[in-house]
Amino acid sequence: MAKTVAIGVTGSIAVYKIVDLVSKLKKDDIEVVVMMTEGATKFVSPLTFKTISGREVLTDLWQESQEWKVQHIGIAEQIDFLLIAPATANFIAKMAHGIADDFLSTVVLANTAPCLIVPAMNSNMYKNSVVQDNIKKLIDYGYKFMDPDSGLLACGVIGQGRLPEIDDIYTQVNRLLFPKKDLLGKRLMVNAGTTCEDIDPVRFIANRGTGKMGYCIAQEAIARGAEVILVSGKSHLEPPAGVKFESVWGAEEMCRVMLDYQSSCDIIIGAAAVGDFRIVNIAEEKIKKMDGHSEKMILELAENPDILKTLGTMKRSHQIMVGFAAETQNVLENARIKLSKKNLDFIVANDVTAEGAGFACDTNIVTLIGRDGKIKSLPKMSKEDVAAAIIDRVVELIKS
């Protein structure tokens, strides 16, 4: 049965680019329903979209329909996927606050199909805290987002806010509309977050890892049919629905938990920011300031177990193991050393000092290095897309 995609077009200069997207989807025999806000019609005529889609373009909440008794409810029940592109700051705000005052916004509230939102606006508007809060709220509700591209905007400003390339939007729509199930029957374990090593009952040492990369890998693997075990250190993120979640604190605990599960796993991915050292003597009581005695406190540290290296020594022939190399210098060289030492099938290397990569950001810039010496460098992309690329490589190895 043919899929039906609804495209909600809002009032951005980038509206004209969506005509090409409609054409590409139609060539795949996908039924496309175009809905336009009043602002969108100021940039491109509904007739243009009607001609390309072969269907009436929906703009008026009050227009009569021969097909549905209540048109916006009928559309919401019919579609398999909803795309909002371009999405203005105004429409994102309406979605975030449940406002339904035109045809498109009422369909959004009635919709239960997967929804992808693609912002396009002035860079200052996009970076505005209110807009970012609205985007975060929608992500928390389960909506998917594509980050806007950077470059010269229609207003003459250079910055982030451009509608992504139509081919990229097309690829993302297809990925979400036709999800792969190429990990069915496989059990995948991934670690994530930062490990914490206690100094005393109230203090600990940790690092800047947030867990987002590992959580994205868990989410991608679940979506592709795997049974997933997520072993997480400290993180503010909510575990993806459907994972078996194991919360741990320090590196030694994380290692023990992963060893317990190792023998039953087909795929093991180490994405956690594991601390290299722990405190030798943890104070039983809170350490007080040494007023007038010394301005220094010396902590004795001992090495933590190298979790992936430990697992690598017991790796079974059918298992695929993947690691990360978060480096600040000699990235590829250091990554190759880790690849060999830890008995990995491939390693994901990145320079954590590069803008848009590393800890506490939503994007990453990585290079996949295989045991066979094969290298694949990826451009800056969302961590969700990096996770998809990693799982794609895992699937290639399973099939080889």
Number of C-alpha atoms within 10 A of each C-alpha: 4 9 15 19 24 24 23 26 28 29 24 24 21 22 22 17 16 21 18 15 18 23 16 16 18 16 10 10 11 17 20 25 22 25 24 25 19 16 15 23 17 14 15 21 13 18 14 13 24 17 13 16 20 15 14 14 19 20 20 15 16 11 9 11 11 7 9 11 10 13 19 24 16 16 18 20 14 14 19 18 22 25 22 23 25 29 24 26 23 12 20 22 20 16 18 18 12 13 14 15 10 16 21 26 22 18 23 23 15 15 21 14 17 16 22 22 22 20 27 29 24 21 21 13 16 20 14 11 11 13 19 16 14 18 23 15 16 19 14 11 10 12 14 17 19 20 18 20 17 14 15 14 20 14 10 9 13 14 16 21 24 24 27 20 12 16 12 11 19 15 11 16 20 13 12 15 18 10 13 15 13 17 20 14 11 16 18 27 26 24 30 29 28 26 27 22 22 18 20 15 12 10 14 15 15 19 14 11 22 22 23 24 27 25 29 21 30 32 22 24 28 22 19 18 17 24 21 25 22 24 27 26 26 21 17 10 12 9 18 17 11 14 20 14 14 15 16 21 16 22 26 17 14 23 21 13 15 23 16 9 13 19 13 13 19 20 22 26 26 21 27 28 27 26 19 15 18 25 18 14 13 18 14 9 10 12 14 6 11 10 7 6 7 8 8 8 9 5 12 11 12 12 12 17 17 16 20 25 18 15 20 19 11 12 19 14 7 10 18 22 26 23 25 22 24 21 17 13 12 9 16 20 12 15 24 20 11 19 25 15 13 21 21 24 18 29 28 25 24 24 21 19 13 11 12 17 21 24 19 13 15 15 22 24 22 25 21 23 20 18 14 8 10 9 14 11 13 13 11 15 17 21 23 22 18 24 20 19 16 21 21 14 15 20 14 10 12 15 8 6
